[in-house]
């Protein structure tokens, strides 16, 4: 799979997200800023109105000519001004016919939220409103100032301020995004692309691609590089081992026919030897037959393991107690008359949806391993644990040696007896996993060994009698 193009790469996404987040931050900053701008604009007008109204006090007759009033109001940008002094005197400036007021805003009772709401309401207006503004004079809070003014000049100033904020936000976002992009591209994106390229190349040619060279970084990227290098080496080793096992399976398959013919001939001759009059020949014949049987079993297990691959399942509702009895009969037959006590403690009414042939194969492998290890009694019971149906296969053998426990389910490495190849448990575990379950070692002591065959609850079907017979 090729690496994505630049427009869909992690770098492009990082750049876009950085710009969007910076713009979002600017929007959050803009909201109180535009409210503060409107408040400052009105306070400046109130301060100018205060100074204009004081001209009345400077007039000897406490009256200002209409022409001067109009010039003062034009300077303030208002239609009318009223200044209330602490001694209750009121100075007024007004045009001859002031317009009708559309809205009143009292800055004395304003809160941050009301200022924000009023600012956005002003920006959303589609008509020119005349507003009355009331507030304490910025020049002297003891004076109260009221003025009637057009809202449009303030809205125009707010729009101009918003444009400057927008332009500044775009510049800041691009600069920030560029710096963040360069920093994260060097620290994260480029190393991630290097990791991705190594994974893609390794998937295409595991043997022909050298492992990634980890850097000296000690952060998560460095850990990922070292873990990837170790994983590539482990996978390469496993692939080589599988190739050797595949070659071994192919070779064994090719010689299987001839080997079975040779063993069959040896078995026939051994049976003739058992009829010999020589007591010494009759004494060694069973040992010879046992050796031939082990050779046939070795060949069959190796062939089955190398040929099966993913187990095909033909699941059906199977009586587990009957299946355990069939496995017991097969184990006894393989022992050529040896006494093997097989206790079947599985309730008669317990059924499970499994592949009867494959599941019996797993039970037979466990039973045969137990008998070959020295056990003369095998017990199979059933119980329910945390929504899982568990079959317990216990024997009274001498227990597993340490070497077998270390490589318990490893093929060709986990044999518990001399001359074994360790495929019985590996095949049994594959059967359980193919059913969605698991094979686990419960315990192994000098008093015996117990394995648990776990099946999902969905595979188990119980009648009322079996339900009461299975312990929880």
ZAMARGU-4260 file (C-alpha; in steps of 0.2 Angstrom, whole numbers, plus 5000, padded with zeros to 4 digits):
<rodrens>
0) 5000/5000/5000 | 5008/5017/4995 | 5010/5031/5006 | 4995/5044/5005 | 4998/5060/4994
5) 5003/5076/5002 | 4985/5083/5002 | 4979/5068/5012 | 4994/5066/5023 | 4996/5068/5041
10) 5006/5084/5038 | 4992/5092/5028 | 4979/5087/5041 | 4990/5094/5055 | 4992/5111/5046
15) 4973/5113/5043 | 4969/5108/5061 | 4982/5120/5068 | 4974/5135/5057 | 4956/5130/5062
20) 4961/5129/5081 | 4970/5146/5080 | 4955/5154/5071 | 4944/5146/5085 | 4955/5154/5098
25) 4954/5171/5089 | 4935/5169/5089 | 4934/5166/5107 | 4946/5181/5110 | 4935/5192/5097
30) 4919/5190/5107 | 4924/5200/5123 | 4935/5211/5112 | 4921/5218/5101 | 4910/5221/5117
35) 4924/5230/5125 | 4927/5240/5109 | 4908/5246/5109 | 4909/5250/5127 | 4925/5261/5125
40) 4917/5269/5110 | 4902/5274/5120 | 4912/5280/5135 | 4923/5291/5124 | 4907/5299/5117
45) 4900/5301/5135 | 4917/5310/5139 | 4915/5321/5124 | 4897/5325/5129 | 4902/5330/5146
50) 4914/5342/5140 | 4902/5349/5127 | 4888/5351/5141 | 4900/5361/5152 | 4899/5375/5139
55) 4882/5379/5146 | 4890/5383/5162 | 4903/5395/5154 | 4889/5405/5146 | 4884/5420/5156
60) 4865/5418/5153 | 4867/5399/5155 | 4861/5398/5137 | 4870/5393/5122 | 4866/5399/5104
65) 4858/5387/5093 | 4872/5388/5081 | 4885/5384/5094 | 4875/5370/5101 | 4874/5362/5083
70) 4893/5363/5082 | 4896/5356/5099 | 4883/5341/5095 | 4892/5338/5079 | 4908/5337/5088
75) 4901/5324/5100 | 4891/5315/5086 | 4875/5316/5096 | 4857/5324/5093 | 4855/5329/5112
80) 4866/5329/5127 | 4861/5330/5145 | 4873/5332/5160 | 4867/5330/5178 | 4878/5337/5191
85) 4879/5331/5209 | 4869/5346/5215 | 4855/5341/5203 | 4858/5355/5191 | 4856/5349/5173
90) 4864/5356/5157 | 4856/5351/5141 | 4862/5353/5123 | 4849/5348/5109 | 4845/5351/5091
95) 4828/5359/5087 | 4820/5343/5083 | 4829/5328/5090 | 4824/5311/5082 | 4814/5297/5090
100) 4824/5285/5101 | 4824/5267/5095 | 4833/5259/5110 | 4840/5264/5127 | 4857/5257/5134
105) 4862/5261/5152 | 4880/5257/5154 | 4878/5258/5173 | 4869/5242/5174 | 4879/5233/5160
110) 4887/5216/5163 | 4900/5207/5153 | 4886/5196/5145 | 4874/5210/5142 | 4888/5220/5133
115) 4892/5205/5122 | 4874/5203/5118 | 4872/5221/5114 | 4887/5222/5103 | 4882/5207/5092
120) 4864/5214/5091 | 4871/5231/5085 | 4881/5221/5071 | 4866/5212/5066 | 4855/5227/5064
125) 4850/5231/5046 | 4843/5249/5049 | 4850/5265/5056 | 4844/5266/5074 | 4844/5281/5086
130) 4849/5276/5103 | 4850/5284/5120 | 4865/5280/5130 | 4866/5283/5149 | 4881/5282/5160
135) 4893/5290/5172 | 4905/5302/5165 | 4923/5295/5162 | 4929/5312/5166 | 4921/5312/5183
140) 4910/5298/5190 | 4900/5310/5200 | 4892/5316/5184 | 4878/5307/5175 | 4878/5309/5156
145) 4864/5305/5144 | 4865/5307/5125 | 4855/5303/5110 | 4865/5297/5095 | 4865/5288/5078
150) 4871/5270/5080 | 4877/5268/5063 | 4894/5277/5065 | 4897/5265/5080 | 4893/5250/5070
155) 4904/5256/5055 | 4918/5257/5068 | 4915/5240/5075 | 4915/5232/5058 | 4931/5241/5054
160) 4938/5234/5070 | 4932/5217/5066 | 4941/5217/5049 | 4957/5222/5058 | 4955/5208/5070
165) 4951/5195/5056 | 4966/5200/5046 | 4977/5199/5062 | 4969/5182/5066 | 4973/5175/5049
170) 4991/5181/5050 | 4993/5174/5068 | 4985/5158/5063 | 4996/5156/5047 | 5012/5160/5057
175) 5007/5149/5072 | 5002/5135/5060 | 5018/5136/5051 | 5029/5135/5066 | 5018/5121/5074
180) 5019/5112/5057 | 5038/5113/5056 | 5040/5108/5074 | 5028/5093/5074 | 5034/5088/5056
185) 5051/5086/5062 | 5047/5078/5079 | 5032/5067/5074 | 5027/5067/5056 | 5043/5063/5047
190) 5048/5049/5060 | 5030/5042/5058 | 5032/5042/5039 | 5049/5033/5041 | 5040/5020/5052
195) 5026/5018/5040 | 5038/5017/5025 | 5047/5003/5034 | 5031/4994/5038 | 5025/4995/5020
200) 5042/4989/5013 | 5043/4975/5026 | 5026/4969/5022 | 5030/4968/5003 | 5047/4959/5006
205) 5050/4953/5023 | 5066/4944/5018 | 5073/4957/5007 | 5070/4973/5017 | 5082/4977/5031
210) 5075/4981/5048 | 5073/4999/5053 | 5087/5008/5061 | 5081/5014/5078 | 5086/5032/5083
215) 5093/5037/5099 | 5077/5045/5105 | 5070/5041/5122 | 5052/5046/5119 | 5037/5036/5112
220) 5044/5038/5094 | 5060/5030/5099 | 5051/5016/5108 | 5041/5013/5093 | 5056/5012/5082
225) 5065/5000/5093 | 5049/4989/5095 | 5047/4989/5076 | 5065/4983/5074 | 5063/4969/5086
230) 5046/4964/5079 | 5053/4964/5061 | 5068/4953/5067 | 5056/4941/5076 | 5044/4940/5061
235) 5058/4937/5049 | 5065/4923/5061 | 5047/4915/5062 | 5045/4916/5043 | 5061/4907/5040
240) 5056/4894/5053 | 5039/4892/5044 | 5048/4890/5028 | 5059/4876/5035 | 5043/4867/5043
245) 5034/4869/5026 | 5049/4861/5017 | 5049/4847/5030 | 5031/4844/5028 | 5033/4843/5009
250) 5047/4831/5011 | 5037/4820/5023 | 5022/4820/5012 | 5032/4814/4997 | 5040/4800/5007
255) 5024/4796/5017 | 5017/4782/5004 | 5034/4773/5004 | 5036/4774/5023 | 5019/4768/5026
260) 5022/4753/5015 | 5038/4749/5023 | 5030/4750/5040 | 5015/4739/5035 | 5027/4726/5029
265) 5037/4727/5045 | 5020/4725/5055 | 5015/4710/5045 | 5032/4702/5048 | 5031/4706/5067
270) 5014/4697/5068 | 5022/4682/5060 | 5036/4683/5073 | 5024/4682/5087 | 5019/4664/5081
275) 5038/4659/5082 | 5042/4644/5093 | 5057/4653/5100 | 5052/4661/5117 | 5065/4674/5115
280) 5057/4680/5099 | 5040/4680/5106 | 5046/4690/5121 | 5054/4704/5110 | 5040/4704/5097
285) 5028/4716/5107 | 5042/4728/5109 | 5045/4728/5091 | 5027/4730/5087 | 5026/4745/5099
290) 5041/4753/5090 | 5032/4751/5073 | 5016/4758/5080 | 5026/4773/5087 | 5034/4776/5070
295) 5017/4776/5062 | 5010/4788/5074 | 5025/4799/5072 | 5022/4799/5053 | 5004/4802/5054
300) 5005/4817/5067 | 5018/4825/5057 | 5008/4824/5041 | 4992/4830/5049 | 5001/4845/5057
305) 5010/4850/5041 | 4994/4847/5030 | 4980/4854/5040 | 4983/4873/5041 | 4967/4882/5046
310) 4955/4868/5053 | 4939/4867/5043 | 4925/4864/5055 | 4908/4855/5052 | 4899/4860/5068
315) 4884/4851/5075 | 4875/4848/5091 | 4885/4834/5099 | 4882/4824/5115 | 4899/4828/5125
320) 4897/4812/5136 | 4896/4801/5121 | 4910/4810/5113 | 4921/4807/5128 | 4917/4788/5128
325) 4922/4787/5110 | 4939/4796/5114 | 4941/4784/5128 | 4938/4769/5117 | 4951/4775/5104
330) 4964/4778/5118 | 4962/4761/5125 | 4963/4753/5107 | 4979/4762/5104 | 4987/4755/5120
335) 4984/4737/5113 | 4975/4730/5128 | 4984/4740/5142 | 4973/4744/5157 | 4967/4762/5156
340) 4954/4768/5168 | 4943/4782/5160 | 4931/4790/5171 | 4918/4800/5162 | 4910/4813/5173
345) 4902/4823/5160 | 4882/4824/5162 | 4873/4814/5149 | 4861/4829/5144 | 4876/4841/5140
350) 4878/4845/5122 | 4889/4857/5112 | 4889/4863/5095 | 4906/4857/5089 | 4915/4847/5076
355) 4914/4830/5083 | 4929/4823/5073 | 4941/4837/5078 | 4935/4839/5096 | 4937/4820/5098
360) 4954/4822/5091 | 4959/4834/5104 | 4952/4823/5118 | 4961/4808/5111 | 4978/4818/5110
365) 4976/4823/5129 | 4971/4805/5134 | 4985/4797/5124 | 4998/4810/5131 | 4993/4806/5148
370) 4994/4787/5146 | 5011/4788/5137 | 5017/4799/5151 | 5013/4785/5164 | 4995/4788/5169
375) 4983/4773/5171 | 4968/4784/5175 | 4960/4798/5166 | 4945/4808/5172 | 4935/4820/5161
380) 4922/4832/5170 | 4913/4847/5166 | 4910/4864/5175 | 4904/4882/5171 | 4916/4897/5174
385) 4911/4915/5171 | 4899/4910/5156 | 4912/4897/5149 | 4909/4879/5148 | 4925/4870/5154
390) 4929/4851/5151 | 4943/4846/5164 | 4954/4832/5158 | 4964/4825/5173 | 4976/4811/5175
395) 4986/4803/5189 | 5003/4803/5180 | 5019/4809/5186 | 5017/4827/5180 | 5025/4837/5166
400) 5044/4839/5167 | 5051/4857/5167 | 5056/4857/5149 | 5039/4852/5143 | 5031/4866/5153
405) 5042/4879/5145 | 5037/4874/5128 | 5020/4866/5132 | 5011/4870/5116 | 5025/4873/5104
410) 5026/4860/5090 | 5041/4849/5089 | 5047/4857/5106 | 5035/4853/5120 | 5035/4834/5121
415) 5034/4827/5139 | 5042/4810/5134 | 5057/4804/5126 | 5055/4801/5107 | 5039/4812/5106
420) 5038/4826/5094 | 5026/4838/5104 | 5012/4839/5092 | 4998/4832/5102 | 4995/4847/5113
425) 4998/4859/5099 | 4985/4851/5088 | 4973/4850/5103 | 4975/4869/5106 | 4972/4873/5088
430) 4956/4863/5088 | 4950/4873/5103 | 4955/4889/5096 | 4946/4885/5080 | 4930/4883/5090
435) 4933/4900/5098 | 4939/4892/5115 | 4956/4889/5123 | 4966/4874/5130 | 4975/4878/5146
440) 4986/4869/5159 | 4977/4870/5175 | 4990/4861/5186 | 5004/4848/5185 | 5011/4840/5200
445) 5018/4823/5205 | 5000/4818/5209 | 4994/4821/5191 | 4991/4834/5177 | 4974/4843/5173
450) 4970/4852/5157 | 4955/4864/5154 | 4946/4864/5137 | 4936/4880/5137 | 4922/4883/5126
455) 4911/4898/5123 | 4894/4898/5131 | 4886/4900/5114 | 4892/4883/5109 | 4884/4874/5124
460) 4866/4868/5125 | 4860/4860/5141 | 4844/4851/5146 | 4837/4854/5163 | 4845/4838/5170
465) 4862/4843/5164 | 4860/4861/5170 | 4858/4855/5188 | 4872/4842/5186 | 4886/4854/5181
470) 4894/4863/5196 | 4897/4882/5195
</rodrens>
